[in-house]
Amino acid sequence: RGVLRTQQCQYFQQLRAFSRINDYSTQSTHQQRTHSDSSDYRSWQASQNIDIQRVTQTAMIHELTQQQTRSIERVVPWFLNTMPAPYFRQVPETFRLDHIKAISAIKDANMDMHMNLKTHLPDGRQVLTFIRPGTMPGLLLSMIKELPYTQRSEEYMPLSRVQIYSAEDDSMSLNLFVYGEEAKQLTEADVTLTGSHILEYAQQLMDGTLPPEDEFGRPNPSPNSIFSRDNLIQHMEKCSESYIIRSDPRRFMTQMELFSKVSGSDNIAVSIEDSYLDEHNEKHYWIDIALANTLPHFALEQTTQLLFLHNYDVLRAHLDNVKDGDNGSVTLLRVLVSPVNGAKGDEATFELLKQELKRSKWLSPSTMELIYEKQPWLGVRRGEIITAMCTIMHPIMSKQNAIAFSKGNILETVTKDRYVNHAAAIADLFLDRFNPKGPLSDDELEKRSTDLRAIIDNEVEDTPAQELLLKMIDIVKYTLRTNVYMNNRYSLGLRLDPRVMISEGEPPRDIPYGIIFAHGRRFDGYHVRFRDIARGGLRLVTPATSEQFALESAHQYDECYGLAFAQQLKNKDIPEGGSKAVVLVDAVGMSNTGKDFIMRKS
């Protein structure tokens, strides 16, 4: 019995142990099925949660690595075959690798080719790379409008270099914007080494050993004294090292000639030539522009806006700055363009484009908004005349109704779709009146003015709009002289008959001898004098807010009149009469750097 009881006890102990093992096995199998969704469990499978996480992470890393490798294997050949040759010559290898990695990541994630990259250089400069899908006209302009560090920013940094590239299959645009100046100041030894290819080319040019055309069929420059070795070295000492390194000699010479034309001034020089690179049977043109003493960001934006307005697509572009001593710097802009939407590349079109490029630096923001965004069909000259007349009307008409004839309401009313055709006709009357090739006579002016008045009376029902348009015709009548047809003017100037500034119902007062009005980039100015020969001072008005600016604009002329009249009383015992000038500067919202620049320009 004792042996039997012992065996029974051992049996029940084994049975209970097996039961526990079976329970654990059942629980483990249930967990494994829950995690793996597989009923075919194997003993080598991970059963603990931490092991499952580790295995899953390893698998994901492997899969992503394989996907990225396959993506890079597709992107690299495509990138090498479609990016233009200048990209590989001018962009450092480290940047090119960053671009390939970024594009591979975008393509691997099946996302649109839309990315901004920001790189900090060791010398403190910053490089912004914008990658966008496609190469449609206006794309560059939209990217420029997204750029930071404008003159309104307290963190303002100068735009020192721009490189614009488009893929040859039109699938992508890749643009680099460099902010900040290169700290290194080049010496004669530096430029002799860095610019040896330019010096050698210039020596051959001056010796007459260069052929008439280069290997691409482009005409070589003509010998010029400014290309002497000493002049070249002095010029290159003003340039950045990167500009010298990546410039081919012919391009450097062309831009040096433009630099010499504008150095020490506020002028603009333009050169246009065939690109000689018509691989796809499309006409491409290189436009070189030198803009003295200007903000590079503004120069780039203005140029691209004007090219877009004239239906020219920007394929490539380069921007560099060259020091110009006490005159600041000269911005050198080189743009490869192609006509689109039926635009022409003939001499007449290029001549008009040159004139408007020179004017673009001095256009007011209201003019730019009108001709670039609201009514681009107007063109630069008509748009500038309309905004100038609106500014003249403000101090006159606001005395009748300060709200209806506020500065903003006047421009908005005149340029509405319903009335802008009438405003354009008045601008054409102004241009015809002072056309140097055949100005309108007084009788012709009176006849056309009468016809315009009749049309406005019949077609314009809104009373404020009618009054404004009729006042614009009066301004044409009372304009004695203008510089509208001068090619290198800094602003639009009008010599006015003082009677045009008299408001309806205004008490009588002494009429000045003459009034000169100037309408330019962020400024409007009046000069009033009470004798043919007069002297006086200049007052600069810089309101801090837009509200104050509107108030100052409403009584700018009266302020100028009062100051000139007071000076006339002071000068009563001397031959010279009294005169004064008041310049209203729009520096609202500007950083200190931008405000100082705008005030000095005005």
Secondary structure, 3 states (H helix, E strand, C coil): CHHHHHHHHHHHHHHHHHHHHHHHHHHHHHHHHHHHCCCCCCCCCCCCHHHHHHHHHHHHHHHHHHHHHHHHHHHHHHHHHHCCHHHHHHCCHHHHHHHHHHHHHHHHCCCCCCEEEEEECCCCCEEEEEEEECCCCCHHHHHHHHCCCCCCCCCCCCEEEEEEEECCCCCEEEEEEEECCCCCCCCHHHHHHHCHHHHHHHHHHHHCCCCCECCCCCECCCCCHHHCHHHHHHHHCCCCHHHHHHCCHHHHHHHHHHHHHHCCCCCEEEEEEECCCCCCCCCCEEEEEEEECCCHHHHHHHHHHHHHHCCEEEEEEEEEEEECHHHCEEEEEEEEEEECCCCCCCHHHHHHHHHHHHHHCCCCHHHHHHHHHHCHHHCHHHHHHHHHHHHHHHHHHCCCCCCCCCHHHHHHHHCCCCCHHHHHHHHHHHHHHCCCCCCCCHHHHHHHHHHHHHHHHHHCCCHHHHHHHHHHHHHHHCEEEECCCCCCCCCEEEEECHHHHCCCCCCCCCCCCEEEEEEECCEEEEEEECCCCEEEEEEEECCCCHHHHHHHHHCHHHHHHHHHHHHHHHCCCCCCEEEEEEEEECCCCCCHHHHHHHHHHC
